[in-house]
Amino acid sequence: MFPRVPDEHKPNKPLVPNGLGIIYVLASAMYLFLLEYFHSPVDDVSKALTLAVCILFGGFMGLLDDWMDLRWRYKAFFPLIAAIPLVSLTTRLGVRTSMTIPIVGSVIDFGAAYFFVVIPLIVTITTNTVNQLGGLNGLETVCPAIVMVGLMVMSGENMVLLYVPLAVWLVLAFFNFQGKIFVGNTGSFAIGMTLASFAVISDLKTSLVICILPYIFNSALILLSFFFFRVKARVSFDGEKLVSDHRRSLITLITYRRPLRERQVVIIISLLVAFFTLLAVLFEYL
């Protein structure tokens, strides 16, 4: 049912089914639409409907990329299109248009610019950075799951929106970590849209930024290396361990002249994401 692609970091490069993120998209959308039907007031735009539409848009953008294998210069702007339904629906949800600056504690109210500048930026940065930190079994599923759990803890009554999405994503993460499936760009774009949209809906924008700081750092390294030196981040696999001779991404930074097994790298990065997610939770409550 699903196209198979080689697992580049396994001996003999076995073929693994790719694109199973579509299961997350369909299951999440169905759950949220049912939630909308049974729990939302008539003639009102609900949070469940907003999140469902965003996940569907994100999944479609990722599916299109899986089909066409677009270059980064083009697909980097996909989230701007996917942000349209979020912008449209949040204008009717009455969300807060201000953000708190960490450490300083000052609050900036963006007014109308929040909907047309800030939200598209949040969606674009989150989706692209989540999509860029991948390539290892479990990396593109376990880390977003950690952020999702953190956002749920901070979201209060909105937690119900992610019950089924989290459960489905954890199942996919289990098999992805074992190297049995890949979620593909369909899953990466959909989970990125989930995190960004849920953070906006639940008024957790600043907390989301703290959670994804490792993602942002990784993307900054990749982009700076490419734009200034015209080189890409690459990691070598000797049949057992990963190692790199440069520091152009988070993965190559961790494996720089330090051979590590694939699972070791994934666990290290997952712990890093968990640390910043914990910081976000502390920031939210303290």
KEKE-3310 file (N, C-alpha, C; in steps of 0.2 Angstrom, whole numbers, plus 5000, padded with zeros to 4 digits):
npx = (5004:5010:5023:5040:5056:5074:5082:5094:5103:5105:5112:5115:5104:5089:5072:5059:5042:5035:5028:5018:5013:5001:4991:4990:4985:4972:4966:4967:4960:4947:4943:4943:4933:4922:4923:4920:4907:4899:4902:4903:4896:4881:4882:4895:4913:4923:4937:4941:4937:4945:4958:4957:4956:4968:4977:4974:4977:4991:4995:4991:5000:5012:5010:5010:5023:5029:5025:5030:5043:5049:5060:5069:5068:5056:5046:5048:5040:5027:5020:5015:5004:4997:4994:4984:4970:4971:4973:4962:4952:4955:4953:4940:4939:4943:4956:4970:4980:4993:5011:5022:5038:5051:5061:5063:5050:5041:5026:5020:5009:5002:4991:4982:4992:4996:4988:4991:5005:5012:5006:5007:5021:5024:5019:5026:5039:5039:5034:5043:5056:5053:5052:5065:5073:5076:5078:5084:5079:5065:5068:5060:5048:5048:5053:5044:5033:5036:5036:5022:5016:5021:5015:5001:5001:5001:4990:4977:4960:4960:4967:4960:4959:4970:4970:4967:4975:4988:4989:4989:5000:5010:5010:5014:5027:5033:5034:5042:5054:5059:5063:5054:5044:5042:5036:5036:5036:5023:5019:5028:5025:5012:5012:5020:5011:5001:5007:5010:4998:4990:4997:4994:4980:4978:4985:4999:5010:5023:5028:5029:5039:5050:5050:5054:5067:5079:5076:5075:5089:5095:5090:5095:5109:5110:5105:5114:5126:5123:5120:5131:5142:5139:5138:5132:5124:5131:5131:5141:5140:5146:5141:5138:5140:5136:5145:5153:5163:5161:5152:5138:5124:5112:5113:5126:5134:5133:5138:5151:5167:5164:5160:5143:5130:5114:5102:5107:5110:5098:5091:5099:5096:5082:5082:5087:5077:5067:5072:5071:5057:5053:5058:5049:5037:5039:5041:5029:5021:5028)
npy = (4994:5006:5016:5010:5015:5016:5012:5022:5021:5008:4992:4985:4993:4991:4990:5001:5004:5020:5036:5034:5043:5048:5040:5046:5059:5056:5049:5058:5069:5063:5061:5074:5080:5073:5076:5090:5088:5083:5091:5104:5121:5126:5135:5141:5143:5131:5125:5112:5110:5120:5115:5102:5106:5112:5102:5093:5102:5103:5089:5087:5096:5090:5077:5081:5085:5072:5065:5073:5077:5090:5104:5112:5126:5128:5121:5126:5136:5131:5130:5143:5143:5133:5140:5148:5143:5143:5156:5162:5156:5158:5172:5172:5165:5173:5174:5178:5191:5194:5192:5184:5189:5178:5177:5192:5195:5204:5210:5209:5217:5213:5216:5218:5213:5201:5191:5191:5191:5186:5173:5166:5166:5158:5146:5143:5143:5133:5121:5119:5118:5107:5098:5098:5092:5077:5060:5050:5035:5036:5049:5059:5057:5054:5065:5076:5071:5072:5086:5088:5082:5090:5102:5098:5096:5109:5115:5114:5113:5112:5100:5089:5090:5083:5070:5058:5061:5061:5048:5040:5045:5041:5027:5026:5032:5022:5011:5018:5021:5009:5006:5001:5008:5023:5040:5050:5065:5069:5065:5073:5086:5087:5085:5095:5106:5103:5105:5119:5125:5120:5127:5140:5140:5137:5147:5146:5151:5157:5147:5136:5141:5140:5126:5121:5126:5118:5113:5124:5129:5118:5120:5133:5131:5122:5131:5142:5136:5132:5144:5152:5145:5136:5122:5106:5097:5082:5065:5051:5033:5018:5006:5002:5013:5030:5045:5061:5073:5086:5101:5105:5103:5098:5084:5081:5089:5082:5070:5073:5068:5058:5043:5036:5025:5024:5025:5030:5043:5048:5046:5056:5068:5068:5069:5081:5089:5086:5092:5106:5107:5104:5116:5125:5121:5125:5138:5142:5139:5145)
npz = (5000:5003:4997:4996:5004:5005:5020:5025:5035:5040:5040:5023:5019:5020:5013:5018:5022:5018:5022:5031:5039:5035:5041:5053:5050:5045:5056:5066:5061:5059:5072:5078:5070:5075:5088:5086:5081:5092:5103:5101:5101:5091:5076:5078:5078:5081:5092:5089:5076:5070:5072:5066:5052:5050:5052:5042:5031:5033:5032:5018:5011:5015:5009:4995:4994:4996:4985:4974:4977:4981:4980:4993:4993:4987:4995:5007:5009:5009:5022:5024:5015:5022:5033:5031:5034:5048:5051:5046:5054:5067:5069:5072:5084:5094:5100:5110:5106:5110:5115:5127:5132:5135:5150:5151:5153:5148:5139:5123:5112:5097:5089:5075:5067:5072:5067:5053:5052:5063:5066:5053:5053:5065:5061:5049:5054:5064:5057:5046:5054:5061:5051:5046:5055:5055:5048:5055:5063:5072:5076:5070:5075:5089:5096:5092:5098:5112:5113:5110:5121:5131:5128:5129:5143:5148:5143:5149:5148:5134:5132:5128:5114:5109:5112:5105:5093:5099:5104:5092:5086:5095:5093:5079:5082:5089:5080:5071:5078:5079:5066:5057:5050:5040:5043:5033:5023:5024:5037:5044:5041:5045:5059:5063:5059:5068:5081:5080:5077:5088:5098:5095:5096:5110:5116:5118:5113:5116:5124:5115:5107:5116:5118:5105:5103:5101:5088:5081:5082:5076:5062:5060:5060:5048:5038:5039:5036:5023:5015:5017:5015:5006:5008:5013:5027:5031:5037:5040:5038:5045:5044:5056:5066:5067:5061:5059:5051:5052:5058:5055:5057:5070:5072:5065:5074:5086:5083:5079:5075:5084:5085:5085:5089:5079:5087:5099:5096:5093:5105:5113:5107:5109:5123:5124:5118:5127:5139:5135:5134:5146:5152:5146:5152:5165:5164:5160:5171:5182)
capx = (5000:5014:5030:5046:5062:5079:5084:5101:5107:5105:5116:5111:5099:5083:5067:5055:5037:5036:5022:5012:5010:4994:4987:4989:4981:4965:4963:4966:4954:4940:4942:4942:4927:4918:4923:4916:4900:4896:4903:4903:4889:4879:4884:4901:4919:4926:4944:4942:4937:4951:4964:4956:4957:4975:4981:4972:4981:4998:4996:4991:5006:5017:5009:5012:5030:5031:5024:5034:5050:5051:5066:5068:5067:5049:5042:5049:5034:5021:5017:5012:4998:4993:4992:4978:4964:4972:4972:4955:4947:4957:4951:4934:4940:4945:4962:4974:4985:5000:5015:5026:5045:5054:5066:5062:5043:5037:5021:5020:5002:5003:4985:4980:4998:4996:4985:4993:5012:5015:5004:5011:5028:5025:5017:5031:5046:5038:5033:5050:5061:5052:5053:5072:5076:5074:5083:5086:5074:5063:5069:5055:5042:5049:5054:5037:5028:5038:5033:5015:5014:5022:5009:4995:5001:5000:4984:4971:4954:4961:4970:4955:4959:4975:4970:4968:4982:4994:4989:4991:5007:5015:5010:5019:5034:5035:5037:5047:5060:5062:5065:5049:5040:5043:5030:5037:5034:5016:5018:5032:5021:5006:5014:5022:5005:4998:5010:5009:4990:4988:5000:4990:4973:4979:4988:5005:5015:5030:5030:5031:5046:5055:5050:5057:5073:5083:5074:5077:5096:5097:5089:5100:5116:5109:5104:5120:5131:5122:5120:5137:5148:5137:5139:5126:5126:5130:5133:5143:5138:5151:5138:5137:5139:5136:5150:5154:5169:5160:5147:5133:5118:5112:5116:5133:5137:5133:5142:5157:5172:5162:5155:5138:5124:5109:5098:5111:5110:5090:5090:5102:5092:5076:5083:5088:5070:5063:5074:5068:5050:5052:5059:5043:5032:5041:5040:5021:5018:5031)
capy = (5000:5012:5016:5008:5018:5012:5015:5023:5020:5001:4987:4983:4997:4988:4995:5002:5008:5027:5040:5032:5049:5049:5037:5051:5064:5054:5047:5065:5073:5060:5062:5081:5081:5070:5081:5096:5087:5081:5095:5112:5125:5127:5141:5143:5140:5127:5124:5106:5111:5123:5110:5097:5109:5113:5095:5091:5106:5101:5083:5087:5099:5085:5072:5083:5084:5065:5064:5077:5077:5096:5106:5116:5133:5129:5118:5130:5141:5127:5132:5149:5141:5129:5144:5152:5141:5145:5163:5163:5153:5161:5178:5171:5162:5178:5172:5183:5194:5196:5186:5186:5188:5175:5180:5199:5195:5210:5207:5213:5215:5214:5218:5214:5210:5195:5186:5191:5191:5182:5166:5163:5165:5153:5140:5142:5141:5126:5116:5118:5116:5100:5094:5097:5088:5070:5056:5044:5031:5039:5056:5064:5055:5054:5072:5080:5068:5075:5093:5088:5080:5096:5107:5096:5098:5117:5118:5114:5110:5110:5094:5084:5090:5079:5063:5053:5062:5059:5040:5038:5047:5037:5021:5027:5033:5015:5007:5022:5020:5002:5006:4997:5013:5031:5044:5054:5072:5069:5065:5078:5093:5087:5085:5102:5110:5101:5109:5126:5127:5119:5132:5146:5139:5136:5153:5144:5152:5157:5140:5132:5143:5137:5119:5119:5129:5113:5112:5131:5128:5114:5123:5139:5128:5120:5136:5146:5132:5132:5150:5155:5140:5131:5115:5103:5093:5075:5060:5045:5027:5013:4999:5001:5019:5037:5049:5066:5077:5094:5103:5109:5102:5096:5078:5081:5092:5077:5064:5076:5064:5054:5038:5034:5022:5028:5025:5034:5050:5049:5047:5062:5074:5067:5071:5089:5092:5085:5097:5112:5106:5105:5123:5128:5120:5129:5145:5143:5139:5149)
capz = (5000:5004:4993:5000:5002:5008:5026:5024:5041:5042:5035:5017:5017:5019:5011:5023:5020:5019:5021:5035:5043:5032:5046:5059:5048:5044:5062:5070:5058:5061:5079:5079:5068:5079:5094:5084:5081:5098:5109:5099:5100:5084:5073:5081:5075:5087:5092:5086:5069:5068:5072:5061:5046:5050:5051:5035:5026:5034:5029:5011:5009:5015:5004:4989:4994:4995:4978:4969:4980:4979:4983:4999:4991:4986:5000:5013:5009:5010:5028:5023:5013:5027:5039:5029:5038:5055:5052:5045:5060:5074:5069:5075:5090:5100:5104:5113:5101:5113:5117:5133:5130:5141:5155:5152:5156:5145:5135:5117:5109:5090:5086:5069:5064:5075:5063:5047:5052:5068:5065:5048:5055:5070:5057:5045:5057:5067:5052:5043:5058:5063:5045:5044:5060:5054:5044:5059:5065:5078:5077:5067:5078:5096:5098:5092:5103:5118:5113:5111:5128:5135:5126:5132:5150:5149:5139:5152:5145:5127:5131:5125:5107:5107:5115:5099:5089:5103:5104:5085:5084:5099:5089:5074:5084:5092:5074:5067:5082:5077:5059:5053:5045:5040:5042:5027:5024:5026:5044:5047:5040:5049:5066:5063:5059:5074:5086:5079:5078:5095:5102:5094:5099:5117:5118:5121:5108:5119:5127:5110:5105:5120:5117:5099:5102:5098:5081:5078:5082:5070:5056:5059:5058:5042:5033:5039:5032:5015:5012:5018:5013:5000:5009:5016:5032:5030:5042:5037:5042:5043:5044:5063:5069:5063:5063:5055:5051:5052:5063:5051:5060:5077:5071:5064:5080:5091:5080:5076:5078:5090:5082:5089:5086:5077:5093:5104:5093:5093:5112:5115:5104:5112:5129:5123:5117:5133:5143:5134:5135:5154:5154:5144:5157:5171:5162:5160:5178:5187)
cpx = (5004:5021:5035:5052:5067:5081:5092:5106:5107:5109:5112:5105:5092:5077:5062:5049:5037:5029:5016:5010:5003:4989:4985:4985:4974:4962:4962:4960:4947:4939:4940:4935:4921:4917:4919:4909:4896:4897:4903:4896:4888:4881:4890:4907:4922:4934:4946:4942:4943:4957:4963:4958:4965:4979:4980:4976:4988:4999:4995:4997:5012:5016:5011:5019:5033:5030:5029:5041:5053:5057:5064:5066:5060:5045:5043:5043:5027:5017:5013:5005:4994:4991:4986:4972:4965:4971:4965:4950:4949:4955:4944:4934:4941:4951:4966:4980:4992:5004:5020:5033:5048:5060:5064:5055:5039:5032:5020:5013:5003:4997:4984:4986:4999:4994:4988:5001:5014:5012:5007:5018:5029:5024:5023:5038:5045:5038:5040:5055:5060:5053:5061:5075:5074:5080:5085:5079:5071:5063:5064:5048:5042:5049:5047:5032:5030:5035:5026:5013:5015:5017:5003:4995:4999:4994:4977:4966:4955:4965:4966:4956:4965:4975:4971:4974:4988:4995:4991:4998:5012:5015:5015:5026:5037:5038:5042:5054:5063:5064:5060:5045:5044:5037:5030:5036:5027:5015:5022:5028:5015:5007:5016:5016:5001:5001:5009:5002:4988:4990:4996:4983:4973:4982:4995:5011:5022:5032:5032:5038:5051:5056:5055:5064:5079:5082:5076:5085:5098:5096:5094:5107:5115:5109:5111:5125:5130:5123:5127:5143:5146:5138:5133:5129:5125:5134:5135:5141:5142:5148:5136:5135:5139:5142:5151:5160:5168:5154:5142:5126:5118:5115:5123:5137:5138:5138:5149:5163:5171:5157:5150:5133:5118:5104:5101:5110:5102:5089:5093:5098:5085:5076:5084:5081:5066:5065:5071:5060:5049:5053:5052:5038:5033:5040:5033:5018:5021:5032)
cpy = (5006:5011:5014:5012:5015:5016:5016:5022:5013:4997:4985:4987:4994:4993:4995:5006:5015:5030:5038:5037:5050:5046:5042:5056:5062:5052:5054:5069:5070:5061:5069:5083:5078:5074:5087:5094:5086:5086:5103:5115:5125:5134:5145:5140:5137:5127:5117:5106:5115:5119:5105:5100:5110:5107:5093:5095:5104:5094:5083:5090:5094:5079:5074:5083:5077:5063:5067:5078:5084:5099:5111:5123:5133:5126:5122:5135:5138:5129:5138:5148:5138:5134:5148:5150:5143:5152:5165:5161:5157:5168:5178:5168:5167:5176:5178:5185:5196:5190:5189:5184:5184:5179:5188:5199:5200:5207:5212:5212:5217:5216:5214:5211:5203:5189:5185:5190:5186:5175:5163:5162:5159:5146:5138:5139:5134:5121:5114:5116:5109:5095:5093:5093:5081:5066:5050:5041:5034:5046:5061:5062:5056:5061:5076:5077:5071:5082:5093:5086:5086:5101:5105:5097:5105:5119:5118:5110:5108:5103:5089:5084:5085:5072:5058:5055:5060:5051:5037:5039:5043:5030:5021:5028:5026:5011:5011:5021:5014:5001:5002:5002:5019:5034:5049:5061:5073:5069:5071:5085:5093:5088:5092:5107:5109:5105:5116:5128:5126:5125:5138:5146:5140:5142:5151:5145:5153:5151:5136:5134:5140:5130:5117:5123:5124:5112:5119:5131:5124:5117:5129:5136:5126:5126:5141:5142:5132:5138:5153:5151:5136:5124:5112:5098:5086:5071:5054:5039:5021:5006:4998:5007:5025:5041:5055:5070:5085:5095:5108:5107:5099:5088:5077:5084:5086:5071:5067:5072:5060:5049:5036:5030:5026:5030:5030:5042:5052:5051:5054:5068:5074:5070:5079:5092:5091:5090:5104:5112:5107:5112:5127:5127:5124:5136:5147:5143:5143:5157)
cpz = (5000:5000:4998:4998:5007:5015:5026:5030:5044:5037:5030:5015:5015:5017:5016:5020:5022:5018:5025:5040:5040:5037:5051:5056:5048:5051:5066:5067:5059:5068:5081:5076:5072:5086:5092:5084:5087:5104:5107:5099:5092:5082:5076:5078:5081:5086:5088:5079:5066:5067:5067:5054:5045:5049:5044:5030:5027:5030:5021:5008:5009:5010:4997:4988:4993:4988:4973:4971:4978:4983:4989:4998:4990:4992:5007:5014:5009:5016:5028:5020:5018:5033:5037:5033:5045:5056:5051:5051:5066:5075:5072:5081:5096:5104:5105:5107:5103:5114:5123:5131:5136:5144:5156:5155:5153:5140:5129:5113:5101:5086:5080:5065:5066:5070:5056:5046:5057:5067:5059:5050:5060:5066:5053:5048:5061:5062:5049:5047:5060:5057:5044:5049:5059:5051:5048:5062:5072:5079:5075:5071:5086:5099:5097:5097:5110:5119:5114:5118:5132:5134:5129:5140:5152:5146:5143:5149:5138:5126:5127:5117:5104:5109:5110:5095:5093:5103:5098:5084:5088:5096:5083:5076:5086:5086:5071:5071:5080:5070:5055:5048:5045:5040:5036:5029:5026:5034:5047:5047:5044:5056:5067:5064:5066:5080:5086:5080:5085:5099:5102:5097:5107:5120:5122:5116:5111:5121:5121:5107:5109:5119:5110:5098:5099:5090:5078:5077:5076:5063:5055:5057:5050:5037:5033:5035:5024:5012:5012:5015:5007:5001:5013:5022:5030:5035:5039:5042:5040:5044:5052:5067:5064:5066:5057:5056:5051:5057:5059:5052:5067:5077:5070:5070:5085:5089:5078:5079:5084:5087:5087:5085:5084:5083:5098:5102:5094:5101:5115:5113:5108:5119:5129:5122:5123:5138:5142:5135:5142:5156:5152:5149:5163:5170:5162:5167:5183:5184)
residu = (MET:PHE:PRO:ARG:VAL:PRO:ASP:GLU:HIS:LYS:PRO:ASN:LYS:PRO:LEU:VAL:PRO:ASN:GLY:LEU:GLY:ILE:ILE:TYR:VAL:LEU:ALA:SER:ALA:MET:TYR:LEU:PHE:LEU:LEU:GLU:TYR:PHE:HIS:SER:PRO:VAL:ASP:ASP:VAL:SER:LYS:ALA:LEU:THR:LEU:ALA:VAL:CYS:ILE:LEU:PHE:GLY:GLY:PHE:MET:GLY:LEU:LEU:ASP:ASP:TRP:MET:ASP:LEU:ARG:TRP:ARG:TYR:LYS:ALA:PHE:PHE:PRO:LEU:ILE:ALA:ALA:ILE:PRO:LEU:VAL:SER:LEU:THR:THR:ARG:LEU:GLY:VAL:ARG:THR:SER:MET:THR:ILE:PRO:ILE:VAL:GLY:SER:VAL:ILE:ASP:PHE:GLY:ALA:ALA:TYR:PHE:PHE:VAL:VAL:ILE:PRO:LEU:ILE:VAL:THR:ILE:THR:THR:ASN:THR:VAL:ASN:GLN:LEU:GLY:GLY:LEU:ASN:GLY:LEU:GLU:THR:VAL:CYS:PRO:ALA:ILE:VAL:MET:VAL:GLY:LEU:MET:VAL:MET:SER:GLY:GLU:ASN:MET:VAL:LEU:LEU:TYR:VAL:PRO:LEU:ALA:VAL:TRP:LEU:VAL:LEU:ALA:PHE:PHE:ASN:PHE:GLN:GLY:LYS:ILE:PHE:VAL:GLY:ASN:THR:GLY:SER:PHE:ALA:ILE:GLY:MET:THR:LEU:ALA:SER:PHE:ALA:VAL:ILE:SER:ASP:LEU:LYS:THR:SER:LEU:VAL:ILE:CYS:ILE:LEU:PRO:TYR:ILE:PHE:ASN:SER:ALA:LEU:ILE:LEU:LEU:SER:PHE:PHE:PHE:PHE:ARG:VAL:LYS:ALA:ARG:VAL:SER:PHE:ASP:GLY:GLU:LYS:LEU:VAL:SER:ASP:HIS:ARG:ARG:SER:LEU:ILE:THR:LEU:ILE:THR:TYR:ARG:ARG:PRO:LEU:ARG:GLU:ARG:GLN:VAL:VAL:ILE:ILE:ILE:SER:LEU:LEU:VAL:ALA:PHE:PHE:THR:LEU:LEU:ALA:VAL:LEU:PHE:GLU:TYR:LEU)
# end
